[in-house]
Amino acid sequence: MIAFSQVTKRYPSGLEALKGVTLAIEAGEMVFITGHSGAGKSTLLKLAAAIERPSSGSVIVNGQNVGALRVRAVPFLRRNFGLIFQDQKLLFDRSAFDNVMLPLAITGFERREAARRVRAALDKVGLLAKERSFPVTLSGGEQQRLAIARAIVHRPAILMADEPTGNLDAAYAAELGELFRSFNQVGVTVVIATHDVSFAARLKPRVVVLKDGRLAA
């Protein structure tokens, strides 16, 4: 489903975030990308989702060469993805319901079906009772769950999360872990970048280790 072949990513500053990485992630896998800060974890996720383009090598997602995609084709590729960022990128002037509705509104879902999906996603993450609440009124763990609801509302085949347990206590991290496990159990490919060793240990995923931009294990 996702294949990196001798991928290098070099930024204009000269920094090589990834160096000759070859990696395959199969459909339905749960994979954790681990490594020190600056090892290249976030870059790897961004390359898969066509947020960044490789400097050399190839990134293939569902048979498509991500680096060769035309700009107008990228949104269609990303419909396969649910993306959860470190900073969550929630809209603080909109309710929880409207935050989760956004991806469906952009893709032109019929309003009634979209509303049904939004409430199903909020229910999945335990936030249905707070659909009219604004993000500022939610706890850190609830904001993270809201970001997950938005990422999965369009039922993606691939769920990617970048340091999803950052700034969360152990109890919230455990809850999020069980959410990711439940998505994986119904066939979603889950790829998580994290330096949280205990979080990875609880879920027992396949673990990929990056060190200084290279595949270490």
C-alpha positions as CSV (number, residue, x, y, z in Angstrom):
1,M,0.0,0.0,0.0
2,I,2.8,2.4,0.9
3,A,6.3,1.8,-0.5
4,F,9.4,4.0,0.0
5,S,12.3,3.1,-2.3
6,Q,15.7,4.7,-1.6
7,V,14.0,7.9,-0.6
8,T,16.0,11.0,0.3
9,K,14.4,14.3,1.4
10,R,16.7,17.4,1.3
11,Y,15.4,20.8,2.4
12,P,16.6,24.1,0.9
13,S,18.6,24.7,4.0
14,G,20.7,21.7,3.1
15,L,19.2,19.5,5.9
16,E,18.8,15.9,4.8
17,A,15.8,14.7,6.8
18,L,15.7,11.3,5.2
19,K,18.6,9.4,3.6
20,G,18.0,6.5,1.3
21,V,15.0,5.0,3.1
22,T,13.4,1.9,1.8
23,L,10.3,0.7,3.6
24,A,7.0,-1.1,2.8
25,I,3.8,-0.8,4.8
26,E,1.1,-3.3,3.9
27,A,-2.6,-2.6,3.9
28,G,-4.1,-3.3,7.4
29,E,-0.8,-3.0,9.3
30,M,-0.3,-1.0,12.4
31,V,3.2,0.6,12.2
32,F,4.9,2.9,14.7
33,I,7.7,5.1,13.4
34,T,10.1,5.8,16.3
35,G,13.4,7.6,16.8
36,H,14.9,10.7,18.4
37,S,13.7,14.2,17.8
38,G,14.8,15.1,14.3
39,A,15.2,11.5,13.1
40,G,12.9,12.1,10.1
41,K,9.6,10.7,11.5
42,S,7.4,13.6,10.6
43,T,9.0,13.9,7.2
44,L,8.2,10.3,6.4
45,L,4.5,10.9,7.1
46,K,4.5,14.1,5.1
47,L,6.0,12.3,2.1
48,A,3.4,9.6,2.2
49,A,0.6,12.1,2.2
50,A,2.1,14.3,-0.5
51,I,2.6,17.2,1.9
52,E,6.2,17.0,0.9
53,R,7.9,15.6,-2.2
54,P,11.0,13.4,-2.2
55,S,14.3,14.9,-3.4
56,S,15.2,11.5,-4.8
57,G,13.8,7.9,-4.8
58,S,10.1,7.1,-5.0
59,V,7.1,7.0,-2.7
60,I,4.3,4.8,-4.0
61,V,0.8,4.9,-2.4
62,N,-1.9,2.6,-3.8
63,G,0.1,2.2,-7.0
64,Q,0.6,6.0,-7.5
65,N,4.0,7.7,-7.5
66,V,3.4,10.5,-5.1
67,G,6.4,12.5,-6.2
68,A,5.1,12.6,-9.8
69,L,1.5,13.6,-9.0
70,R,0.2,16.8,-10.5
71,V,-1.0,19.4,-8.0
72,R,-4.6,18.9,-8.9
73,A,-4.4,15.2,-8.2
74,V,-3.1,15.5,-4.7
75,P,-6.5,16.1,-3.0
76,F,-7.8,12.8,-4.6
77,L,-4.8,11.0,-3.1
78,R,-5.4,12.5,0.3
79,R,-9.0,11.2,0.4
80,N,-7.3,7.9,1.3
81,F,-5.8,9.5,4.4
82,G,-6.8,10.6,7.8
83,L,-4.1,12.9,9.1
84,I,-3.6,13.9,12.8
85,F,-1.0,16.6,13.3
86,Q,1.0,17.5,16.4
87,D,-0.7,20.9,16.7
88,Q,-4.1,19.4,15.8
89,K,-5.0,22.4,13.5
90,L,-8.5,22.7,15.0
91,L,-10.6,25.7,14.1
92,F,-11.3,27.5,17.4
93,D,-14.1,29.7,16.0
94,R,-16.2,26.6,15.1
95,S,-17.9,24.0,17.2
96,A,-16.8,20.4,17.6
97,F,-19.5,19.4,15.1
98,D,-18.4,22.0,12.5
99,N,-14.7,21.0,12.9
100,V,-15.5,17.4,12.1
101,M,-17.9,18.4,9.3
102,L,-15.1,20.4,7.4
103,P,-13.6,17.5,5.4
104,L,-17.0,16.3,4.2
105,A,-18.1,19.9,3.3
106,I,-14.9,20.3,1.2
107,T,-15.6,17.1,-0.7
108,G,-19.3,17.9,-1.3
109,F,-21.1,15.4,0.8
110,E,-24.9,15.7,1.0
111,R,-25.7,17.6,4.2
112,R,-27.9,14.9,5.9
113,E,-25.5,12.1,5.2
114,A,-22.6,14.3,6.3
115,A,-24.3,15.1,9.6
116,R,-24.9,11.4,10.3
117,R,-21.2,10.7,9.7
118,V,-20.1,13.5,11.9
119,R,-22.2,12.3,14.8
120,A,-21.0,8.8,14.3
121,A,-17.4,9.9,14.4
122,L,-17.9,12.1,17.5
123,D,-19.7,9.1,19.2
124,K,-16.7,6.9,18.3
125,V,-14.3,9.2,20.2
126,G,-16.7,9.8,23.1
127,L,-17.6,13.5,22.2
128,L,-21.1,13.2,20.9
129,A,-22.5,15.1,24.0
130,K,-20.1,17.9,23.2
131,E,-20.9,18.4,19.5
132,R,-21.8,22.1,20.1
133,S,-18.9,22.8,22.3
134,F,-16.0,24.9,21.0
135,P,-12.4,23.5,21.2
136,V,-11.3,26.1,23.8
137,T,-13.7,24.6,26.3
138,L,-12.3,21.0,25.8
139,S,-9.5,19.4,27.7
140,G,-6.2,18.5,25.9
141,G,-7.3,14.9,25.6
142,E,-10.7,15.9,24.2
143,Q,-9.1,18.2,21.7
144,Q,-6.9,15.3,20.5
145,R,-10.0,13.1,20.2
146,L,-11.8,15.8,18.2
147,A,-8.8,15.9,15.8
148,I,-9.1,12.1,15.5
149,A,-12.9,12.3,14.8
150,R,-12.2,14.8,12.0
151,A,-9.5,12.5,10.6
152,I,-11.7,9.5,10.4
153,V,-15.1,11.0,9.5
154,H,-14.6,10.3,5.8
155,R,-13.6,6.7,6.6
156,P,-10.0,6.7,5.3
157,A,-8.1,3.6,4.4
158,I,-4.9,5.0,6.0
159,L,-4.8,6.8,9.4
160,M,-1.5,8.7,10.1
161,A,-0.7,10.5,13.4
162,D,2.3,12.6,14.3
163,E,3.2,12.4,18.0
164,P,-0.5,11.9,19.0
165,T,0.3,11.6,22.7
166,G,2.4,14.7,23.0
167,N,1.5,16.7,26.1
168,L,-1.1,14.1,27.3
169,D,-0.9,12.2,30.5
170,A,-0.7,8.4,30.6
171,A,-4.5,7.9,31.0
172,Y,-5.4,9.9,28.0
173,A,-2.6,8.3,26.0
174,A,-4.0,4.8,26.9
175,E,-7.4,5.9,25.7
176,L,-6.0,7.1,22.4
177,G,-4.1,3.9,22.0
178,E,-7.3,1.9,22.3
179,L,-9.0,4.1,19.7
180,F,-6.1,3.5,17.2
181,R,-6.3,-0.2,17.9
182,S,-10.1,-0.3,17.2
183,F,-9.6,1.5,13.8
184,N,-6.9,-1.0,12.9
185,Q,-9.1,-4.0,13.9
186,V,-11.6,-3.0,11.2
187,G,-8.9,-2.9,8.5
188,V,-7.6,0.7,8.7
189,T,-3.8,1.0,8.1
190,V,-2.5,2.9,11.1
191,V,0.9,4.7,10.9
192,I,2.0,6.6,14.0
193,A,5.2,8.7,14.5
194,T,6.1,8.7,18.1
195,H,9.0,8.8,20.6
196,D,6.6,7.5,23.3
197,V,8.1,4.1,24.0
198,S,5.4,3.1,26.6
199,F,2.7,4.0,24.1
200,A,4.2,1.7,21.5
201,A,4.7,-1.1,24.0
202,R,1.0,-1.2,24.9
203,L,-0.2,-1.7,21.4
204,K,2.5,-4.1,20.2
205,P,2.6,-2.8,16.6
206,R,5.3,-3.3,14.0
207,V,8.1,-0.8,15.0
208,V,10.3,1.0,12.5
209,V,13.3,2.9,14.0
210,L,14.8,6.0,12.3
211,K,18.2,7.4,13.3
212,D,19.5,10.6,11.7
213,G,17.3,10.1,8.7
214,R,18.2,6.5,8.0
215,L,16.3,3.3,8.7
216,A,18.0,1.8,11.8
217,A,15.7,-1.1,12.6
